[in-house]
Structure formats: C-alpha cells, structure tokens
Amino acid sequence: MMAPAQDTTQLEWKPKVGEVTKLKFSMAMNMGGDIGVSFLITSKTTKIEKDEVTTESEMGDFQLMFNGQPMDMGGEAPGAGQKTTTVMKMNGAVVSDSSTAAMGGGERLNRMNAFYRPSKPVKIGDTWENEWKADKEKGLQNSKARWTLAAYEPKNGVDCWKVDYVFAEMDSTDGISANGSLWISAKDGNMEYSKYEFQNVTFQEGMPPASGSGEITRVR
C-alpha cells in the first residue's frame, strides 16, 4: 500500500468553472433474464457560488442488453439527449437535481447514490454518517448512509483515497439498500472509480424492484 502525503483528509472537492468530466456507468441486473445497461454522462461545471456548484449534464452512448444480446429501445432511452442541471454543495449534499425527473428514480435514488464528504479531517479507519428523515407524501423512508476511509491507493492511474460505504432505508424489510467502494482523487476530489451492489431499487415507475451490481469509471 502506498503512503499518502498526509495522514488525514477531508476528501475536499476542487471543481473549476468550465471543467468537463465524463463518467461511464455500467449495471448488471436479473429481471426474468440478465439485463445489462451502460451509458456515458458528460458533465460541465457552469457556476460556483459560495459553497454551491452547478453542473449541466447529458447522457449518451446508451446500451441495453438482454441475456447478452442488444435490445432495441424503440426510441431514445429515458433522459438521452436531454441536458439536466444539478446544484450540489461542496460537501456532496444535493440542493436540486433535474435528472431525476428526466431519467427516473427520484429522491430515493439520490439518497442511495449520495456521497457526503466528512465535516472534519479523517484518517484511515474513521467513519462518518448521514441520516435522512422519512417523508410519506414523497414515499421516502428513514434512511442512513455510513462511509469509511479504507485506504490510500492508485486507481485509473491516479492517487486516490478509497472510501467504503453502506446505505439502507430503515422502515421496511424490502427497502432499498446498497454497499460499495469509491475511489476519490487525492488531487481534485473527483470520483475516479466506483463499484457497488444494490437491492430493491425501482428505476422507473411501473417497473419491478431490481437488485444487481454496477461500476462507474471516470473517462479521459
């Protein structure tokens, strides 16, 4: 294991206006057959004001596979070609996100996918948490996420802090849950890579809950 330049970190995010990042998403699920989904999200930072960062994103290169064979979507994928806007605080808290309306999933998925940076310096082995309150009108359960600083190691050719995490909705036995790892660039705080597993996730209204796994890779 390589040694970090310092023993502690706050995983500080250092966005720049005009910066463009590309993330390749891939997921595997079983829903009466093996489903594979992949797409590319291209994001541009358009504004930084105090501790809020605004980004505009667009999805492309969408592919859907069933039992290893490409599937015809009969039109564009949900959200494909649409520009969406996200406003996020420097600590990772989402202020607003139009992509949930365009691509589905809503606030439940925002909670599952959230990454909150620690409020104080942490060292390897330290943990931090975030809790969300239930909102019956929105169909949201009490939820909790815990992150653990696990290691300092290279990923994607970049020196990174590895962060392990778990997430769960806590009000029912069939709520969403997830676990995985993130590799966060020690230089600029962007995510370089992530791998995860999820259970009981509804991606689109009318679809049955799905369980599976996925990866996210920063593309240069």
C-alpha positions as CSV (number, residue, x, y, z in Angstrom):
1,M,0.0,0.0,0.0
2,M,1.4,3.4,-0.9
3,A,1.7,6.1,1.7
4,P,-0.3,9.3,1.4
5,A,1.3,12.7,1.5
6,Q,-0.7,13.4,4.7
7,D,-2.3,11.2,7.3
8,T,-5.7,12.8,7.3
9,T,-8.1,14.2,4.6
10,Q,-11.4,15.8,4.2
11,L,-11.7,14.5,0.6
12,E,-12.0,18.1,-0.5
13,W,-13.7,18.7,-3.8
14,K,-12.0,21.3,-6.0
15,P,-14.3,22.0,-9.0
16,K,-13.5,24.6,-11.6
17,V,-15.9,26.6,-13.8
18,G,-15.8,25.2,-17.3
19,E,-14.4,21.8,-16.2
20,V,-15.8,18.8,-18.1
21,T,-15.9,15.3,-16.6
22,K,-17.1,12.1,-18.2
23,L,-18.3,9.1,-16.3
24,K,-19.0,5.7,-17.8
25,F,-21.8,3.8,-16.0
26,S,-22.5,0.1,-16.3
27,M,-25.0,-2.1,-14.4
28,A,-26.0,-5.7,-14.3
29,M,-29.4,-7.0,-13.0
30,N,-31.6,-10.0,-13.2
31,M,-35.2,-9.3,-14.1
32,G,-36.5,-12.5,-15.7
33,G,-33.2,-12.6,-17.6
34,D,-29.8,-11.0,-17.4
35,I,-30.1,-7.2,-18.0
36,G,-27.0,-5.1,-18.8
37,V,-27.2,-1.3,-19.0
38,S,-24.4,1.1,-19.9
39,F,-24.2,4.8,-20.7
40,L,-21.9,7.9,-20.6
41,I,-22.6,11.0,-18.6
42,T,-20.8,14.2,-19.7
43,S,-20.9,17.0,-17.1
44,K,-19.7,20.6,-17.2
45,T,-19.4,22.9,-14.2
46,T,-21.2,26.1,-15.1
47,K,-21.2,28.1,-11.8
48,I,-19.6,28.0,-8.4
49,E,-21.3,30.4,-5.9
50,K,-20.2,30.2,-2.2
51,D,-20.4,26.5,-1.4
52,E,-22.8,25.5,-4.2
53,V,-21.7,24.0,-7.5
54,T,-23.9,24.0,-10.6
55,T,-23.3,21.4,-13.3
56,E,-25.1,20.6,-16.6
57,S,-25.0,17.0,-17.8
58,E,-26.0,15.0,-20.8
59,M,-26.4,11.2,-21.2
60,G,-25.2,9.4,-24.3
61,D,-23.9,6.1,-25.6
62,F,-26.9,4.2,-24.0
63,Q,-26.8,0.5,-24.5
64,L,-29.3,-2.1,-23.2
65,M,-28.5,-5.9,-23.3
66,F,-30.8,-8.8,-22.5
67,N,-29.1,-12.2,-22.0
68,G,-26.0,-10.8,-23.8
69,Q,-27.9,-9.5,-26.8
70,P,-28.5,-5.9,-27.7
71,M,-32.1,-4.7,-27.2
72,D,-34.0,-2.2,-29.4
73,M,-35.4,0.6,-27.2
74,G,-38.0,1.5,-29.8
75,G,-36.8,5.1,-29.5
76,E,-34.4,7.1,-27.3
77,A,-33.6,6.0,-23.8
78,P,-35.1,7.9,-20.9
79,G,-33.1,11.1,-20.5
80,A,-31.0,10.6,-23.6
81,G,-30.0,13.8,-25.3
82,Q,-31.6,15.9,-22.6
83,K,-29.5,18.4,-20.6
84,T,-30.0,18.2,-16.9
85,T,-28.9,20.6,-14.2
86,T,-27.7,19.6,-10.7
87,V,-26.8,22.0,-7.9
88,M,-24.7,20.5,-5.1
89,K,-23.0,21.7,-2.0
90,M,-19.3,21.3,-1.7
91,N,-19.9,18.6,1.0
92,G,-21.9,16.5,-1.5
93,A,-25.4,17.4,-0.4
94,V,-27.8,17.7,-3.4
95,V,-29.7,21.1,-3.5
96,S,-31.6,20.3,-6.7
97,D,-31.4,17.7,-9.5
98,S,-33.5,17.8,-12.7
99,S,-32.0,14.5,-13.8
100,T,-34.3,12.5,-11.5
101,A,-37.3,13.9,-13.5
102,A,-35.7,13.1,-16.8
103,M,-34.3,9.7,-16.0
104,G,-36.4,8.4,-13.2
105,G,-35.7,7.1,-9.7
106,G,-36.4,10.3,-7.8
107,E,-35.1,11.3,-4.4
108,R,-34.8,7.7,-3.2
109,L,-32.0,7.1,-5.8
110,N,-30.4,10.4,-4.9
111,R,-30.1,9.2,-1.3
112,M,-28.7,5.8,-2.3
113,N,-26.1,7.4,-4.6
114,A,-25.2,10.3,-2.2
115,F,-21.6,10.8,-1.2
116,Y,-21.2,13.2,1.7
117,R,-17.6,14.4,2.4
118,P,-16.5,14.4,6.1
119,S,-17.1,17.6,8.1
120,K,-13.6,17.3,9.7
121,P,-10.3,15.6,8.8
122,V,-10.4,11.8,8.9
123,K,-7.8,9.1,8.8
124,I,-7.8,5.6,7.5
125,G,-10.4,3.6,9.6
126,D,-12.5,6.6,10.5
127,T,-16.2,6.7,9.7
128,W,-18.9,9.4,9.2
129,E,-22.6,9.2,8.6
130,N,-25.7,10.9,7.2
131,E,-29.3,10.3,8.0
132,W,-32.4,11.3,6.0
133,K,-35.9,11.7,7.5
134,A,-39.0,9.9,6.2
135,D,-41.5,11.8,4.0
136,K,-44.7,9.8,3.5
137,E,-46.0,12.2,0.8
138,K,-42.9,11.6,-1.3
139,G,-42.7,7.9,-0.5
140,L,-39.4,8.3,1.4
141,Q,-38.3,6.2,4.3
142,N,-35.9,7.0,7.1
143,S,-32.5,6.3,5.6
144,K,-28.9,6.1,6.7
145,A,-25.5,6.0,5.0
146,R,-22.1,5.3,6.5
147,W,-18.8,5.9,4.9
148,T,-15.4,4.6,6.0
149,L,-12.0,5.8,4.8
150,A,-10.5,2.5,3.9
151,A,-7.1,3.0,2.1
152,Y,-4.9,5.3,0.0
153,E,-4.1,3.6,-3.3
154,P,-3.9,4.3,-7.1
155,K,-6.9,3.9,-9.4
156,N,-7.3,4.8,-13.0
157,G,-3.6,5.9,-12.8
158,V,-4.5,8.5,-10.2
159,D,-3.6,8.6,-6.4
160,C,-6.9,8.1,-4.6
161,W,-8.5,7.7,-1.2
162,K,-10.6,4.6,-1.1
163,V,-14.0,5.0,0.7
164,D,-16.2,2.1,1.5
165,Y,-19.9,2.7,2.1
166,V,-23.3,1.2,3.1
167,F,-26.8,2.6,2.7
168,A,-30.2,1.4,3.8
169,E,-33.8,2.5,4.1
170,M,-34.8,1.6,7.6
171,D,-38.6,1.5,7.8
172,S,-39.3,-1.8,6.0
173,T,-37.6,-5.1,5.2
174,D,-37.9,-4.5,1.4
175,G,-36.4,-1.0,1.3
176,I,-33.5,0.0,-0.9
177,S,-30.0,-1.0,0.3
178,A,-26.6,-0.6,-1.2
179,N,-22.9,-1.1,-0.5
180,G,-19.7,-0.5,-2.4
181,S,-16.5,1.5,-2.7
182,L,-15.5,4.8,-4.1
183,W,-12.0,5.9,-5.2
184,I,-11.7,9.7,-4.8
185,S,-8.8,11.6,-6.4
186,A,-6.4,13.0,-3.8
187,K,-5.7,15.9,-6.1
188,D,-9.1,17.3,-7.0
189,G,-11.7,15.3,-5.0
190,N,-13.4,13.9,-8.1
191,M,-14.5,10.3,-8.2
192,E,-12.2,8.1,-10.4
193,Y,-14.0,4.8,-10.0
194,S,-16.8,3.1,-8.0
195,K,-18.1,-0.4,-7.7
196,Y,-21.3,-1.2,-5.9
197,E,-24.2,-3.6,-5.2
198,F,-27.8,-2.7,-4.7
199,Q,-31.1,-4.3,-3.7
200,N,-34.8,-3.5,-4.2
201,V,-34.3,-0.5,-6.5
202,T,-37.1,0.8,-8.7
203,F,-35.5,2.8,-11.6
204,Q,-38.7,3.7,-13.5
205,E,-42.3,3.9,-12.4
206,G,-44.2,0.7,-13.3
207,M,-41.0,-1.4,-13.2
208,P,-40.5,-4.1,-10.6
209,P,-37.7,-3.6,-8.0
210,A,-34.3,-4.8,-9.1
211,S,-31.1,-6.0,-7.5
212,G,-27.7,-6.1,-9.1
213,S,-24.3,-4.5,-9.3
214,G,-22.5,-1.7,-11.1
215,E,-19.4,0.2,-11.9
216,I,-18.6,3.9,-12.6
217,T,-15.4,4.9,-14.3
218,R,-14.0,8.3,-15.0
219,V,-13.2,8.6,-18.7
220,R,-10.4,10.9,-20.0
